[in-house]
Amino acid sequence: MASPLSSTAFLPALGEFSSLASQPLTDASASAKPVRLDQNESPYGPCDKAKEVCANAIADANRYPGQELDDLRAAIAALAREGLIR
């Protein structure tokens, strides 16, 4: 009989991941570092999409806010006029 903790009937979410192939660590030094699973760390690092988003965001990090700040200020003012915020 299977252990109830490893049963996909007990934890149906595990069934979604059972078909995924395991990925070996590419960096030899990464295996020497502890992975703190209780802090939601991953031994694989960020995915390519996350790296791309971070790189694009950091490209404008030295700029003062422009149109986005004006849009936010106008939205807050509109809410204040309608009495939804004080």
N, C-alpha and C positions, 0 to 999 in steps of 0.2 A: 504494500500500500504506500502511495506517495505521501510525503510529508505535507501537512496542510499549508505550511508557509510557502512551499514551492509550487503549489497547485494553481493552475491558471483559473480554476473554478473559484478559488478563494480570492485571488487577486487578478481579475480579468484584464487589467491594464498590462500585465506582463506578457500576455499573449500577443499584443501588438509588436513587441520587441523581439520575440523569439525567432523571427525570420531574419533579423539583421545579423550581418557578419561582423565579427569582432574586428577591430582595427588595431594593428600593432602600433606602438609608439615609434615615431620616426626619429626622435632625438634621443640618443643614448643617455644623455645626462638627465633627461626628464624622468627616466625611470628611477633615478636615485633620489629624486625629490618626493617627499610625502604628498599624497593627494588628500586634502581635507574634505571628505565627502559630507561632513556635517555642516560645511559652509558652502555647499553647492559648487565646489570646484570640479573642473574637468581635466583629466590628464591630456586631453586632445587640444586644448586651447580654443580660441574662438574660430568659428567657421569662416570661410572666405567672404561670405556676404557681410558678416559683422565686421571683418577687417576693412572691407571696402567702405562701409558706412562710417566707421571711425576715421579712416583716412580722409574721406570727403568732409567730415565735420571739422576736423582739426585744421583743414586748409583755410577756413575762415575764422578761426578762433581768435586771431589778433585784431579783428574788426569790431568796432562799436556796433551795437544793434541799430538797424536801420528801419526799414519798412515794417518788419515784424513787431518792433516795439511800438510804432505808431498805430498799427492795427490793434494791438493788445490794449493800448491806452484808450482808443476809441470804443472798443468793446466794453471795457470796464466803465467808461463814462456813460454809455448807453444803458447798462444795467443799473447804474446809480440813478439816472434820470427816471427810470421805470420803477424805482423804489425797491428793486430786488436786492440791492446791497447798500450799505451805508459807509 
